Amino acid sequence: MSKGKSGNDLVLTIDMEFQAQVEKIMQEELIASIQKPHTNLLDTAFVVAMEPKTGRILAM
């Protein structure tokens, strides 16, 4: 086993305002979907919003 060492700094690209909007939309859509017939197993949803040209993660 080797000892850990410092690396390059991590730069996050998540836009907190956009993240909050995405979370709100996902919650609304999940609640609306659960109320539809034949969705008794639906209880979770995941989303990742990425800028396709750069690969930057905008919301997760």
N, CA, C and O atoms as a MOPAC input file, in Angstrom:
PM7 MOZYME 1SCF
protein

 N      0.86100 1    -1.17400 1     0.00000 1
 C      0.00000 1     0.00000 1     0.00000 1
 C      0.90800 1     1.23800 1     0.00000 1
 O      1.91300 1     1.27400 1     0.70900 1
 N      0.54900 1     2.24500 1    -0.79500 1
 C      1.37000 1     3.45700 1    -0.85600 1
 C      0.65900 1     4.61700 1    -0.17300 1
 O     -0.56500 1     4.63400 1    -0.04500 1
 N      1.44900 1     5.57000 1     0.25300 1
 C      0.95000 1     6.75300 1     0.93200 1
 C      0.34800 1     7.71800 1    -0.09500 1
 O      0.87400 1     7.84800 1    -1.20100 1
 N     -0.75500 1     8.39800 1     0.26400 1
 C     -1.37800 1     9.36700 1    -0.63100 1
 C     -0.50700 1    10.58600 1    -0.84200 1
 O      0.36500 1    10.88000 1    -0.02400 1
 N     -0.74000 1    11.30500 1    -1.94400 1
 C      0.02000 1    12.52000 1    -2.21800 1
 C     -0.89300 1    13.56000 1    -2.85000 1
 O     -1.91900 1    13.22300 1    -3.44200 1
 N     -0.51800 1    14.80600 1    -2.72200 1
 C     -1.29000 1    15.91200 1    -3.29300 1
 C     -1.30100 1    15.81600 1    -4.80200 1
 O     -0.33500 1    15.36600 1    -5.42000 1
 N     -2.41900 1    16.24900 1    -5.39400 1
 C     -2.53600 1    16.25800 1    -6.84500 1
 C     -2.92500 1    17.63500 1    -7.32900 1
 O     -2.75900 1    18.62400 1    -6.61600 1
 N     -3.44400 1    17.69700 1    -8.54400 1
 C     -3.92200 1    18.96500 1    -9.09700 1
 C     -5.20200 1    19.37000 1    -8.39400 1
 O     -5.92100 1    18.52100 1    -7.86600 1
 N     -5.48900 1    20.65200 1    -8.38400 1
 C     -6.71800 1    21.14100 1    -7.76700 1
 C     -7.91800 1    20.70200 1    -8.59300 1
 O     -7.84900 1    20.61300 1    -9.81900 1
 N     -9.00200 1    20.43300 1    -7.91100 1
 C    -10.25300 1    20.05900 1    -8.54800 1
 C    -11.08000 1    21.32000 1    -8.77200 1
 O    -11.28100 1    22.10500 1    -7.84500 1
 N    -11.55700 1    21.51700 1    -9.99600 1
 C    -12.38000 1    22.67500 1   -10.32900 1
 C    -13.77000 1    22.16800 1   -10.69000 1
 O    -13.93800 1    21.44000 1   -11.66800 1
 N    -14.77000 1    22.55800 1    -9.89400 1
 C    -16.13300 1    22.13600 1   -10.16000 1
 C    -16.78700 1    23.07600 1   -11.16000 1
 O    -16.53000 1    24.28000 1   -11.15300 1
 N    -17.63200 1    22.52000 1   -12.01900 1
 C    -18.29900 1    23.32600 1   -13.03800 1
 C    -19.80500 1    23.36000 1   -12.82700 1
 O    -20.53000 1    23.85100 1   -13.69200 1
 N    -20.29500 1    22.85100 1   -11.69800 1
 C    -21.73100 1    22.82700 1   -11.44800 1
 C    -22.22500 1    24.24800 1   -11.19100 1
 O    -21.67600 1    24.98400 1   -10.37100 1
 N    -23.27100 1    24.60400 1   -11.91400 1
 C    -23.91500 1    25.91000 1   -11.78400 1
 C    -25.00700 1    25.75200 1   -10.72600 1
 O    -26.01500 1    25.09400 1   -10.98500 1
 N    -24.83000 1    26.33500 1    -9.55200 1
 C    -25.73600 1    26.10400 1    -8.42100 1
 C    -27.16400 1    26.57800 1    -8.69200 1
 O    -28.11300 1    25.93800 1    -8.24100 1
 N    -27.33700 1    27.68400 1    -9.41500 1
 C    -28.68100 1    28.15400 1    -9.75200 1
 C    -29.36400 1    27.16900 1   -10.70300 1
 O    -30.53200 1    26.82600 1   -10.52100 1
 N    -28.63000 1    26.72400 1   -11.71000 1
 C    -29.15400 1    25.74500 1   -12.66100 1
 C    -29.44200 1    24.42900 1   -11.94300 1
 O    -30.45700 1    23.78400 1   -12.20500 1
 N    -28.55200 1    24.03400 1   -11.04000 1
 C    -28.73400 1    22.81900 1   -10.24900 1
 C    -30.05200 1    22.86800 1    -9.48100 1
 O    -30.79600 1    21.88800 1    -9.46500 1
 N    -30.34100 1    23.98900 1    -8.85200 1
 C    -31.58500 1    24.14300 1    -8.08700 1
 C    -32.80700 1    24.03700 1    -9.00000 1
 O    -33.80600 1    23.42000 1    -8.63300 1
 N    -32.72800 1    24.63800 1   -10.18600 1
 C    -33.83700 1    24.55700 1   -11.14000 1
 C    -34.05300 1    23.11700 1   -11.60300 1
 O    -35.19100 1    22.65800 1   -11.70600 1
 N    -32.97000 1    22.41300 1   -11.88000 1
 C    -33.06000 1    21.01800 1   -12.31900 1
 C    -33.68100 1    20.15700 1   -11.22600 1
 O    -34.53500 1    19.31600 1   -11.50700 1
 N    -33.26000 1    20.36200 1    -9.98600 1
 C    -33.82300 1    19.59500 1    -8.86800 1
 C    -35.32300 1    19.84100 1    -8.73400 1
 O    -36.08900 1    18.90500 1    -8.50500 1
 N    -35.74400 1    21.10200 1    -8.87600 1
 C    -37.16700 1    21.44200 1    -8.77500 1
 C    -37.96300 1    20.76600 1    -9.88700 1
 O    -39.01900 1    20.18600 1    -9.63600 1
 N    -37.45900 1    20.84100 1   -11.10300 1
 C    -38.13700 1    20.22400 1   -12.24600 1
 C    -38.21600 1    18.70900 1   -12.06200 1
 O    -39.26200 1    18.10900 1   -12.31000 1
 N    -37.12300 1    18.09100 1   -11.63100 1
 C    -37.11000 1    16.63800 1   -11.43100 1
 C    -38.11300 1    16.22600 1   -10.36100 1
 O    -38.81100 1    15.22500 1   -10.52100 1
 N    -38.19200 1    16.97700 1    -9.28700 1
 C    -39.14100 1    16.65700 1    -8.22200 1
 C    -40.57900 1    16.76700 1    -8.73800 1
 O    -41.40100 1    15.89100 1    -8.47100 1
 N    -40.88300 1    17.83100 1    -9.47000 1
 C    -42.22800 1    18.00900 1   -10.01800 1
 C    -42.57800 1    16.88400 1   -10.99000 1
 O    -43.68300 1    16.34300 1   -10.94300 1
 N    -41.65200 1    16.53500 1   -11.86000 1
 C    -41.89700 1    15.48600 1   -12.85000 1
 C    -42.02100 1    14.11400 1   -12.20200 1
 O    -42.83800 1    13.30100 1   -12.63300 1
 N    -41.23100 1    13.84800 1   -11.18200 1
 C    -41.30900 1    12.57000 1   -10.48700 1
 C    -42.65700 1    12.43000 1    -9.78700 1
 O    -43.29000 1    11.37700 1    -9.85700 1
 N    -43.09300 1    13.48500 1    -9.11500 1
 C    -44.39400 1    13.45400 1    -8.44300 1
 C    -45.51600 1    13.24700 1    -9.45900 1
 O    -46.42300 1    12.45100 1    -9.21800 1
 N    -45.46800 1    13.94400 1   -10.58000 1
 C    -46.49300 1    13.79300 1   -11.62800 1
 C    -46.47400 1    12.38200 1   -12.21100 1
 O    -47.53200 1    11.81700 1   -12.48600 1
 N    -45.29900 1    11.81200 1   -12.40200 1
 C    -45.18300 1    10.47000 1   -12.97400 1
 C    -45.68500 1     9.40200 1   -12.02500 1
 O    -46.31200 1     8.43300 1   -12.45300 1
 N    -45.41600 1     9.56800 1   -10.74100 1
 C    -45.84700 1     8.58400 1    -9.75000 1
 C    -47.36900 1     8.48500 1    -9.70600 1
 O    -47.91200 1     7.42400 1    -9.39700 1
 N    -48.04800 1     9.56000 1   -10.00700 1
 C    -49.50200 1     9.58500 1    -9.94600 1
 C    -50.16200 1     8.90200 1   -11.14700 1
 O    -51.37700 1     8.70700 1   -11.14900 1
 N    -49.38800 1     8.53900 1   -12.15600 1
 C    -49.93100 1     7.86400 1   -13.33500 1
 C    -50.08300 1     6.36700 1   -13.05200 1
 O    -49.40600 1     5.82700 1   -12.17700 1
 N    -50.97100 1     5.70000 1   -13.79300 1
 C    -51.14300 1     4.25900 1   -13.60400 1
 C    -49.87800 1     3.47700 1   -13.99300 1
 O    -49.09300 1     3.92500 1   -14.82900 1
 N    -49.69900 1     2.33600 1   -13.39300 1
 C    -48.60600 1     1.40400 1   -13.70300 1
 C    -47.22600 1     1.97400 1   -13.38200 1
 O    -46.24700 1     1.62500 1   -14.04200 1
 N    -47.13500 1     2.84000 1   -12.38600 1
 C    -45.82600 1     3.38600 1   -11.99300 1
 C    -45.54400 1     3.08700 1   -10.52500 1
 O    -44.86800 1     3.86700 1    -9.85400 1
 N    -46.06000 1     1.96000 1   -10.01700 1
 C    -45.90600 1     1.64900 1    -8.59800 1
 C    -44.45600 1     1.36500 1    -8.19400 1
 O    -44.14600 1     1.37400 1    -7.00300 1
 N    -43.57200 1     1.11500 1    -9.14100 1
 C    -42.16100 1     0.87900 1    -8.81500 1
 C    -41.31800 1     2.14400 1    -8.96700 1
 O    -40.13600 1     2.14400 1    -8.62400 1
 N    -41.90700 1     3.20200 1    -9.46900 1
 C    -41.18000 1     4.45100 1    -9.69500 1
 C    -41.08100 1     5.24300 1    -8.39600 1
 O    -42.09900 1     5.63500 1    -7.82500 1
 N    -39.85000 1     5.47900 1    -7.92700 1
 C    -39.68000 1     6.28000 1    -6.71500 1
 C    -38.42500 1     7.14200 1    -6.75500 1
 O    -38.18400 1     7.92400 1    -5.83500 1
 N    -37.63000 1     7.01000 1    -7.80000 1
 C    -36.37400 1     7.74500 1    -7.87700 1
 C    -36.09700 1     8.12300 1    -9.33000 1
 O    -36.46200 1     7.39600 1   -10.25400 1
 N    -35.45200 1     9.25900 1    -9.51500 1
 C    -35.02200 1     9.68100 1   -10.85000 1
 C    -33.63900 1    10.30900 1   -10.73200 1
 O    -33.29600 1    10.88900 1    -9.70200 1
 N    -32.86000 1    10.18800 1   -11.78300 1
 C    -31.50900 1    10.74400 1   -11.81700 1
 C    -31.34800 1    11.57700 1   -13.07500 1
 O    -31.94200 1    11.27500 1   -14.11000 1
 N    -30.55100 1    12.61700 1   -12.98400 1
 C    -30.28900 1    13.46400 1   -14.14900 1
 C    -28.85800 1    13.98600 1   -14.07600 1
 O    -28.34200 1    14.29800 1   -13.00300 1
 N    -28.23900 1    14.07100 1   -15.24000 1
 C    -26.93800 1    14.72600 1   -15.37400 1
 C    -27.06100 1    15.66300 1   -16.57000 1
 O    -27.42300 1    15.23200 1   -17.66400 1
 N    -26.76400 1    16.93100 1   -16.36600 1
 C    -26.78300 1    17.90400 1   -17.45400 1
 C    -25.33900 1    18.25500 1   -17.78300 1
 O    -24.59000 1    18.73100 1   -16.93000 1
 N    -24.96300 1    18.01100 1   -19.03400 1
 C    -23.57600 1    18.19500 1   -19.44800 1
 C    -23.51400 1    19.09400 1   -20.68000 1
 O    -24.37000 1    19.01800 1   -21.56100 1
 N    -22.50700 1    19.93300 1   -20.72800 1
 C    -22.27800 1    20.75300 1   -21.91200 1
 C    -21.56200 1    19.87200 1   -22.93700 1
 O    -20.42000 1    19.47200 1   -22.70900 1
 N    -22.21300 1    19.56300 1   -24.06200 1
 C    -21.66300 1    18.57100 1   -24.98800 1
 C    -20.32900 1    18.95500 1   -25.63800 1
 O    -19.51900 1    18.07900 1   -25.94100 1
 N    -20.09800 1    20.22500 1   -25.85200 1
 C    -18.84900 1    20.62700 1   -26.52300 1
 C    -17.61600 1    20.48300 1   -25.63500 1
 O    -16.52100 1    20.19600 1   -26.11900 1
 N    -17.80700 1    20.68600 1   -24.32400 1
 C    -16.64600 1    20.65900 1   -23.41700 1
 C    -16.67900 1    19.49600 1   -22.42700 1
 O    -15.65500 1    19.15200 1   -21.83600 1
 N    -17.85700 1    18.88900 1   -22.24500 1
 C    -17.98500 1    17.82400 1   -21.25400 1
 C    -18.16600 1    18.33200 1   -19.84000 1
 O    -18.19700 1    17.53800 1   -18.90000 1
 N    -18.28500 1    19.63200 1   -19.66900 1
 C    -18.49900 1    20.20900 1   -18.33300 1
 C    -19.81700 1    19.72300 1   -17.75600 1
 O    -20.83500 1    19.72400 1   -18.44800 1
 N    -19.81000 1    19.31100 1   -16.50200 1
 C    -21.02800 1    18.91200 1   -15.81300 1
 C    -21.67000 1    20.17500 1   -15.23100 1
 O    -21.04600 1    20.88700 1   -14.44400 1
 N    -22.90100 1    20.44300 1   -15.61600 1
 C    -23.60700 1    21.65200 1   -15.19400 1
 C    -24.53600 1    21.38400 1   -14.01200 1
 O    -24.74000 1    22.25200 1   -13.16300 1
 N    -25.09400 1    20.18000 1   -13.96600 1
 C    -25.99300 1    19.80500 1   -12.86700 1
 C    -25.98000 1    18.28800 1   -12.75500 1
 O    -25.81000 1    17.56800 1   -13.73900 1
 N    -26.16400 1    17.83000 1   -11.53000 1
 C    -26.16500 1    16.38800 1   -11.31300 1
 C    -27.08800 1    16.06800 1   -10.14500 1
 O    -27.24300 1    14.90200 1    -9.78200 1

